[in-house]
């Protein structure tokens, strides 16, 4: 009976999962529209706080933010269901795609339907940035923090550590002043120690099993190696999908080309370079988390072992990449919440939230660079789609999925 009252929320999560394009920054704008403005599951301040906290953790930040929305509404059970509903459509689609890779060429990979996804995503990011700016940037120091973090993030967008570094620095800067203290009583949350113990146990067990399998040349060790590789990515990658994909390239494409490594580990998990790039490109054109690319990579890595093995590879890739994100966020969030009663952390939040606005501004400009790669007509069309998306988000009551469909339809017609 408890779950029944959350069905409207879970329906909203599903609609979000099949319409959320553009990676973590774009997803935040859609969450702002759906879960703040339309459904009121969280406030603007809470969503910005969740997002800022998740930027400090490794893993899929937009996934972790959505998990926390579910956690607020219904505790860990609803958080887990939220995760499953969010990740499943994209993971299934990417897994299926791995079975048909030989039938996909470059022309089919760049469907006209998706030609305006990028400017649409910029519109969502600008919308989220504007909403967050009104809440979080309200004095001289937060304006400066936002500006510096935007410039730093833009210049070092592909550097994995830039996101946590600027967030920590922003929090330190606003601690220089000792005037701000917590204004409300913070309810202490119980820390779920089982989550971090389970995370550590799986991490150590996966690493040890993978190394034993390699040294002893176990005949069916590839699934074990694949799980260890993917779980490690989910545990250590900061910065979202744009950082995850280079990590995967180094592990699955570049490393297996080393003759020295092949002699030591002839059955290393490897993926053809063309197949890798095709999957990395396709995941940008589908809704949902960019981390779902792991389902595709897992399937491709196991493709030569038969249909059942390939299905297993897709499942391993999906579970291993998202499990660390869930365990880490559900363990550390109660700690983060409990720390807010201290003035130091309370003051840090002012700078952290200003940094998040800066990151969104930088993301907008970074994605706009690609607008100039085509013709002059396409440049103006991209700008028009971005502006139209922002206007619809800001001034209409249309839900996010409808706005996405309008932009997709526009791409199909033009």
C-alpha positions as CSV (number, residue, x, y, z in Angstrom):
1,X,0.0,0.0,0.0
2,X,2.9,2.4,0.7
3,X,4.2,1.9,-2.8
4,X,0.8,2.7,-4.4
5,X,0.9,6.3,-3.2
6,X,4.2,6.7,-5.0
7,X,2.9,5.5,-8.4
8,X,2.4,9.0,-9.8
9,X,6.0,9.9,-8.8
10,X,7.3,6.7,-10.4
11,X,5.3,7.4,-13.6
12,X,7.0,10.9,-13.7
13,X,10.4,9.2,-13.3
14,X,9.7,6.9,-16.2
15,X,8.6,9.8,-18.4
16,X,11.7,11.6,-17.4
17,X,13.8,8.5,-18.3
18,X,12.5,8.4,-21.8
19,X,12.8,12.2,-22.5
20,X,15.9,13.3,-20.6
21,X,18.6,14.2,-23.1
22,X,21.9,16.0,-22.7
23,X,23.8,14.5,-19.8
24,X,23.8,15.6,-16.2
25,X,23.5,19.3,-16.7
26,X,20.6,18.9,-19.2
27,X,18.9,16.4,-16.9
28,X,19.0,19.0,-14.0
29,X,17.0,21.4,-16.1
30,X,14.4,18.7,-16.8
31,X,14.3,17.7,-13.1
32,X,13.7,21.4,-12.3
33,X,10.7,21.5,-14.6
34,X,9.2,18.1,-13.6
35,X,10.0,17.5,-9.9
36,X,10.1,21.1,-8.7
37,X,7.8,23.2,-10.9
38,X,5.2,20.7,-11.8
39,X,5.1,18.0,-9.1
40,X,6.7,19.9,-6.1
41,X,8.5,16.7,-4.9
42,X,11.4,18.9,-3.9
43,X,12.1,22.7,-3.7
44,X,14.5,24.5,-5.9
45,X,16.9,24.9,-2.9
46,X,16.8,21.1,-2.2
47,X,17.4,20.1,-5.8
48,X,20.4,22.5,-6.1
49,X,21.7,21.1,-2.8
50,X,21.3,17.5,-4.0
51,X,23.1,18.3,-7.2
52,X,25.9,20.1,-5.5
53,X,26.4,17.2,-3.1
54,X,26.4,14.6,-5.9
55,X,29.1,16.6,-7.8
56,X,31.4,15.8,-4.9
57,X,30.9,12.1,-5.3
58,X,32.2,9.7,-8.1
59,X,29.6,8.1,-10.3
60,X,26.6,9.2,-12.3
61,X,25.6,12.6,-10.8
62,X,22.2,13.0,-12.4
63,X,21.4,9.5,-11.4
64,X,22.4,10.1,-7.8
65,X,20.4,13.3,-7.8
66,X,17.3,11.5,-8.9
67,X,18.0,8.7,-6.3
68,X,17.9,11.4,-3.6
69,X,14.6,12.7,-4.8
70,X,13.2,9.2,-4.4
71,X,15.0,8.8,-1.0
72,X,13.3,12.0,0.3
73,X,9.9,10.8,-0.7
74,X,10.0,7.2,0.4
75,X,13.4,6.2,1.9
76,X,15.7,3.6,0.5
77,X,13.1,1.3,-1.0
78,X,11.7,4.1,-3.2
79,X,15.2,5.3,-4.0
80,X,16.1,1.8,-5.3
81,X,12.9,1.6,-7.4
82,X,13.6,5.1,-8.8
83,X,17.1,4.0,-9.8
84,X,15.8,1.0,-11.7
85,X,13.1,2.8,-13.5
86,X,15.5,5.6,-14.5
87,X,18.3,3.4,-15.8
88,X,16.4,0.6,-17.3
89,X,15.0,2.1,-20.6
90,X,18.4,3.5,-21.6
91,X,20.3,0.4,-20.6
92,X,17.9,-1.9,-22.5
93,X,18.1,0.3,-25.6
94,X,22.0,0.4,-25.5
95,X,22.1,-3.3,-24.8
96,X,19.9,-4.1,-27.8
97,X,22.0,-1.7,-30.0
98,X,25.1,-3.9,-29.2
99,X,23.4,-6.8,-31.0
100,X,22.9,-4.8,-34.2
101,X,26.1,-3.0,-34.4
102,X,27.1,-4.7,-37.7
103,X,23.9,-3.3,-39.4
104,X,24.5,0.3,-38.2
105,X,26.5,2.6,-40.4
106,X,27.5,6.3,-39.9
107,X,24.5,7.6,-41.9
108,X,22.0,5.7,-39.8
109,X,23.8,6.7,-36.6
110,X,23.2,10.4,-37.2
111,X,19.4,10.4,-37.6
112,X,17.9,13.7,-38.6
113,X,15.4,13.2,-35.8
114,X,18.1,14.0,-33.3
115,X,19.7,17.0,-35.1
116,X,18.4,19.5,-32.6
117,X,19.0,17.5,-29.4
118,X,22.1,19.5,-28.5
119,X,20.6,23.0,-28.7
120,X,17.5,21.7,-26.9
121,X,19.8,20.5,-24.1
122,X,21.5,23.9,-23.9
123,X,18.0,25.4,-23.5
124,X,17.3,23.1,-20.5
125,X,20.7,23.9,-19.0
126,X,20.2,27.6,-19.3
127,X,16.7,27.2,-17.7
128,X,18.2,25.3,-14.8
129,X,21.1,27.8,-14.5
130,X,18.6,30.8,-14.4
131,X,16.5,29.1,-11.7
132,X,19.6,28.2,-9.6
133,X,21.1,31.7,-10.1
134,X,18.0,33.4,-8.6
135,X,18.2,31.1,-5.6
136,X,22.0,30.8,-5.0
137,X,23.8,33.9,-6.3
138,X,22.8,37.0,-4.3
139,X,25.9,38.9,-3.2
140,X,29.3,40.0,-4.5
141,X,31.3,36.9,-3.4
142,X,28.8,34.4,-4.9
143,X,28.9,36.4,-8.2
144,X,32.7,36.2,-8.2
145,X,32.6,32.4,-7.3
146,X,30.1,31.8,-10.1
147,X,32.2,33.6,-12.6
148,X,35.5,32.1,-11.7
149,X,34.1,28.5,-11.5
150,X,32.4,29.0,-14.9
151,X,35.6,30.1,-16.6
152,X,37.7,27.3,-14.9
153,X,35.1,24.6,-15.8
154,X,34.9,25.8,-19.4
155,X,38.7,25.8,-19.9
156,X,39.1,22.4,-18.1
157,X,35.8,20.8,-19.0
158,X,37.3,17.4,-19.9
159,X,39.5,17.2,-16.8
160,X,37.9,14.8,-14.3
161,X,38.8,16.5,-11.1
162,X,37.7,20.0,-12.1
163,X,34.1,19.6,-10.7
164,X,35.0,18.5,-7.1
165,X,37.9,20.9,-7.0
166,X,35.9,24.0,-7.8
167,X,33.1,22.9,-5.5
168,X,35.5,22.4,-2.5
169,X,37.2,25.8,-3.2
170,X,33.8,27.5,-3.4
171,X,32.8,26.1,-0.1
172,X,36.2,27.2,1.5
173,X,35.9,30.8,0.2
174,X,32.4,31.4,1.7
175,X,33.8,30.1,5.0
176,X,36.1,33.2,5.3
177,X,33.1,35.1,6.7
178,X,31.8,33.9,10.1
179,X,28.5,35.8,10.0
180,X,26.3,33.2,8.5
181,X,25.0,30.4,10.9
182,X,22.3,27.8,10.4
183,X,18.8,29.4,10.8
184,X,16.8,26.1,11.1
185,X,17.1,23.0,13.2
186,X,18.6,20.1,11.2
187,X,17.0,16.7,11.8
188,X,19.6,14.1,12.4
189,X,19.5,11.3,9.9
190,X,20.6,7.7,10.6
191,X,23.7,6.7,8.7
192,X,23.3,3.4,6.8
193,X,26.7,1.8,7.4
194,X,25.7,-1.3,5.5
195,X,25.9,0.7,2.2
196,X,29.6,1.6,2.6
197,X,30.6,-1.8,3.9
198,X,28.8,-3.4,0.9
199,X,30.5,-1.0,-1.5
200,X,33.9,-1.7,-0.1
201,X,33.3,-5.5,0.0
202,X,32.2,-5.6,-3.6
203,X,35.1,-3.4,-4.7
204,X,37.7,-5.6,-2.9
205,X,36.1,-8.9,-3.9
206,X,35.8,-7.8,-7.6
207,X,39.5,-6.7,-7.7
208,X,40.8,-9.8,-6.0
209,X,38.7,-12.2,-8.2
210,X,39.7,-10.4,-11.4
211,X,43.4,-10.7,-10.5
212,X,43.1,-14.4,-9.5
213,X,41.2,-15.1,-12.7
214,X,44.0,-13.4,-14.7
215,X,46.9,-15.1,-12.9
216,X,45.4,-18.6,-12.9
217,X,44.0,-18.2,-16.5
218,X,40.5,-19.2,-15.6
219,X,38.7,-20.2,-18.9
220,X,35.6,-18.2,-18.2
221,X,37.1,-15.2,-16.5
222,X,36.0,-12.5,-18.9
223,X,32.7,-11.7,-17.1
224,X,34.7,-11.4,-13.9
225,X,37.2,-9.0,-15.5
226,X,34.3,-7.0,-17.1
227,X,32.5,-6.6,-13.8
228,X,35.7,-5.4,-12.0
229,X,36.5,-2.9,-14.8
230,X,33.0,-1.5,-14.9
231,X,32.5,-1.4,-11.1
232,X,35.9,0.4,-10.8
233,X,34.7,3.0,-13.3
234,X,31.5,3.6,-11.4
235,X,33.5,4.0,-8.2
236,X,36.2,6.4,-9.3
237,X,34.9,8.5,-12.2
238,X,34.1,12.1,-11.5
239,X,32.5,14.4,-14.0
240,X,29.8,12.2,-15.6
241,X,29.6,10.5,-18.9
242,X,32.1,12.8,-20.7
243,X,34.8,11.5,-18.3
244,X,33.5,7.9,-18.2
245,X,33.9,7.4,-22.0
246,X,37.6,8.3,-22.1
247,X,38.2,6.0,-19.1
248,X,36.5,3.1,-21.0
249,X,38.4,3.9,-24.2
250,X,41.7,3.6,-22.3
251,X,40.7,0.3,-20.7
252,X,38.9,-1.5,-23.5
253,X,40.5,-0.1,-26.6
254,X,44.0,1.4,-25.9
255,X,45.3,-1.0,-23.3
256,X,44.5,-4.2,-25.3
257,X,46.7,-2.8,-28.1
258,X,49.8,-3.1,-26.0
259,X,51.8,-6.2,-27.0
260,X,53.4,-6.3,-23.6
261,X,50.0,-6.4,-21.9
262,X,48.7,-9.0,-24.3
263,X,51.5,-11.4,-23.5
264,X,50.7,-11.0,-19.8
265,X,47.0,-11.2,-20.2
266,X,46.0,-12.6,-23.6
267,X,42.3,-12.7,-22.8
268,X,42.0,-9.1,-21.7
269,X,38.6,-7.5,-22.2
270,X,38.8,-5.5,-25.5
271,X,36.5,-3.7,-27.9
272,X,37.0,-2.7,-31.5
273,X,37.8,1.0,-31.9
274,X,35.0,1.5,-34.5
275,X,32.5,-0.3,-32.4
276,X,33.5,1.8,-29.4
277,X,33.1,5.1,-31.2
278,X,29.7,4.1,-32.6
279,X,28.3,3.3,-29.1
280,X,29.9,6.4,-27.6
281,X,28.1,8.5,-30.3
282,X,24.8,6.7,-30.1
283,X,24.4,7.1,-26.4
284,X,24.4,10.9,-26.9
285,X,21.3,10.6,-29.1
286,X,19.1,8.7,-26.6
287,X,17.4,9.8,-23.4
288,X,18.5,8.7,-20.0
289,X,21.8,8.5,-18.2
290,X,25.0,8.6,-20.3
291,X,26.4,5.8,-18.0
292,X,24.0,3.5,-19.9
293,X,26.8,3.2,-22.5
294,X,28.2,0.6,-20.1
295,X,25.4,-1.8,-21.2
296,X,26.5,-1.5,-24.8
297,X,30.2,-1.9,-24.0
298,X,29.5,-5.0,-21.9
299,X,27.5,-6.5,-24.7
300,X,30.2,-5.8,-27.3
301,X,32.9,-7.1,-25.0
302,X,31.1,-10.5,-24.7
303,X,29.7,-10.6,-28.3
304,X,32.1,-13.2,-29.6
305,X,31.1,-15.7,-26.9
306,X,27.5,-16.2,-28.1
307,X,24.0,-14.7,-27.5
308,X,23.7,-15.7,-23.8
309,X,27.1,-14.4,-23.0
310,X,26.3,-11.1,-24.7
311,X,23.1,-10.7,-22.8
312,X,25.1,-11.4,-19.6
313,X,27.6,-8.7,-20.7
314,X,24.8,-6.1,-21.0
315,X,23.5,-7.0,-17.6
316,X,27.0,-6.9,-16.0
317,X,27.7,-3.5,-17.6
318,X,24.4,-2.0,-16.4
319,X,24.5,-3.3,-12.8
320,X,28.3,-2.7,-12.2
321,X,28.3,0.9,-13.4
322,X,25.3,2.1,-11.4
323,X,25.7,0.1,-8.2
324,X,28.6,2.1,-6.8
325,X,26.7,5.4,-7.5
326,X,23.7,4.2,-5.4
327,X,25.7,2.8,-2.5
328,X,27.9,5.9,-2.2
329,X,25.1,8.5,-2.4
330,X,22.9,6.6,0.1
331,X,25.7,6.3,2.5
332,X,27.2,9.8,2.4
333,X,24.0,11.8,2.1
334,X,22.8,11.3,5.7
335,X,26.3,12.3,6.8
336,X,26.1,15.4,4.6
337,X,22.7,16.3,6.0
338,X,23.8,15.8,9.6
339,X,26.8,18.2,9.0
340,X,24.5,21.0,8.0
341,X,23.9,21.9,11.6
342,X,27.5,23.1,11.8
343,X,28.0,26.7,10.8
344,X,31.1,25.8,8.7
345,X,29.1,23.5,6.5
346,X,26.2,25.9,6.3
347,X,28.5,28.7,5.1
348,X,30.1,26.3,2.6
349,X,26.8,25.6,1.0
350,X,26.6,29.2,-0.2
351,X,29.8,28.9,-2.2
352,X,29.1,25.4,-3.4
353,X,25.7,26.3,-4.8
354,X,27.3,29.3,-6.6
355,X,29.8,26.9,-8.1
356,X,27.0,24.7,-9.4
357,X,25.5,27.7,-11.2
358,X,29.0,28.4,-12.7
359,X,29.3,24.8,-13.9
360,X,25.9,25.0,-15.6
361,X,26.9,28.3,-17.3
362,X,30.2,26.7,-18.5
363,X,28.3,23.6,-19.8
364,X,26.0,25.8,-21.8
365,X,28.9,27.7,-23.5
366,X,30.9,24.5,-24.0
367,X,28.1,22.8,-25.9
368,X,27.4,26.0,-27.9
369,X,30.9,25.6,-29.4
370,X,29.5,22.9,-31.7
371,X,26.9,25.2,-33.1
372,X,29.4,26.8,-35.4
373,X,30.6,23.5,-36.9
374,X,27.8,23.5,-39.6
375,X,26.4,26.0,-42.0
376,X,25.2,29.5,-41.1
377,X,21.6,28.4,-41.5
378,X,22.2,25.5,-39.0
379,X,23.9,28.0,-36.6
380,X,20.8,30.2,-36.5
381,X,18.4,27.2,-36.3
382,X,20.4,25.8,-33.3
383,X,20.2,29.2,-31.6
384,X,16.5,29.4,-32.3
385,X,15.8,25.9,-30.9
386,X,17.8,26.8,-27.7
387,X,15.9,30.0,-27.2
388,X,12.5,28.3,-28.0
389,X,13.3,25.6,-25.5
390,X,14.1,28.1,-22.7
391,X,11.0,30.1,-23.5
392,X,8.7,27.1,-23.3
393,X,10.3,26.0,-20.0
394,X,10.1,29.4,-18.5
395,X,6.7,30.6,-19.6
396,X,4.6,27.6,-20.6
397,X,3.1,24.8,-18.5
398,X,4.2,22.1,-21.0
399,X,5.9,19.1,-19.4
400,X,9.5,18.3,-20.3
401,X,8.6,15.2,-22.5
402,X,6.3,17.4,-24.6
403,X,9.0,20.0,-25.2
404,X,11.4,17.2,-26.1
405,X,8.9,15.8,-28.6
406,X,8.5,19.3,-30.2
407,X,12.2,19.6,-30.7
408,X,12.5,16.1,-32.1
409,X,9.6,16.7,-34.5
410,X,11.3,20.0,-35.6
411,X,14.5,18.1,-36.4
412,X,12.5,15.5,-38.4
413,X,10.6,18.2,-40.4
414,X,13.6,20.5,-41.2
